[in-house]
Amino acid sequence: MSLKLTKKVEYAIAGLHYLAWVAPGRLVQVREIAEAADVSRRFLEQIFLALREAGLLHSRRGAQGGYRLARAASAISLADLCAALDELTPAPSPELRGIAADYTVWRAQQAIWDALSAITLEDLADDALRRHLREASRPPTMYYI
């Protein structure tokens, strides 16, 4: 059994990974992130607007503007992303009407939400991926003869 993330969440993860490990603290334009992550720029812009409104990103307008993480990658969970993008919401308080199945469904939803809350953006990238992302972002070395 596998869990399929929506394209919205996949693009959000790809964009936030770029910000977290390639350009920590630096303002980066969506165009650069979209090209590096090979995703649709227009779709990524919509996603980043939602993430900014949810307080996961900071942005600045203008030629020198762009986006950066609003908090450390270790403080951004998959649950934060899903909630910001309206892809999944926390389970509501159970309204038990004497039916055990209602409680069972609520417990299943809560278990999924708890699991997503425990996985951070930092957890998703191992050291090899972080090194690869940093190396890929470096300008090529120029040799003059």
N, C-alpha and C positions, 0 to 999 in steps of 0.2 A: 504494500500500500504506500502511496506517496501523496504528498500535499502539493498541489499546483498553485503557485503564486500567480496573481494577475500580472499582466504586462505593466500596469501602473506601478505595482510594488516592485517588480523586477527593475524597471527604469529608475525608480527612486533609489533602490539599493545601489545600482551601478553609478548613478550620479553622486550619491553621498560617499561612496567608496573613493571616487576620484577626489572629492573635496577633502576627505579625511587623510588619505595617504599620499596623494600627489601634491596637494597644495594646502597643507595645514595652515589655517589662519589667513591665507591669501584670498583676496576677492577674485573669483573666476567667473568669466562670462559663460552663459549657457551654451553658446556656440562651441566653445572650446571643450566643454564637458561632453556635449552631444557627439562631437567628432571623435573624441578619445574613447567614448563608451560605445560608439557606433549605434546610436539611438536617434530617434526623431527629435529634432530641436524644438519644434512647436509643441509636441506632446510633453517633452521634458520641461518646457517653460510653464505649462499648466500645472504639472506636478510640483514644481518648485514653488509656485505661488501658493499652493495648498500647504506645503511644508513650511513656508515662511509664516503664513497665517496661524499655523499650529505652534509656532515658536521653535521649530527645529532648525531653521535657517535664518541668517541675517542677510540683508541685501542693501545695495546702494545703486542708485540709478546713475546713468551717464557713461561717458567714454571710459572712465577709470573705475566704473562700477562692476558689480557682479554679485556672486553669492559666496558665503562661507558658512560653515557649521556654527550654530548658535551655542552648542555645547559639545563636549568631548564625545568621540565615537563610542566610548564605553558607557555613555549616559543616554544613548539613543537606542531604544529597543525596537524589535520588529512590531511589537504591539503599538508603539508610538507611530510608526509609519502607517500601519493598517488603519489606525484610528484617524490620523490626519488625512488620509486619502479616502475615508469612508468605505474602506474595503471590508472592514470587520469592526464591530463595536464590542465593548465589554458586555458581558452577559448581564442582563438586568437582575435585580433581586428576585428570587423565586417567589412566585405567587402560588403557594401550595393550596390546592383545593381538595386535599385528601387523596390525590392521585399520585402514586409513587412514580409514575412515568414522567410527570412534569418535573419532579425533583431530579430524576436521573438525567433528563435532557439538560437541565440547568447545570448540574455538576459536570457534565461532559463539556458544555460551553465554557464553564469556568476553568476547567483543566487546560483547554486549548489556549485560552487567554493568558493563563498563568505561565504556560510554556513559552508563548510568544514574548511575554514580558521579560522572561529570563534571558532571552537571546538578544545580545546587543550587536550593533553594527561592527564593533571591534571583534566580536566572536566570529563573525563571518569571514574574516580574512586571516589566513595563517601567515606566517613570516615570509614564505616563498611568494605569496601573492602580493604582499606589501612591497617586497623588494622589486618584483616585476613591475608594479605600478610606478614606483619611484624611478626605475631605470627607463621605462618607456616615456616618461615625461621630460627626461633630460634632453637638451638639444644635442644633435649629433656633433661629434668632435670634428673639427676642421683641421686638416693637415695641409700645410703650405710647403711647396717644394721649390 
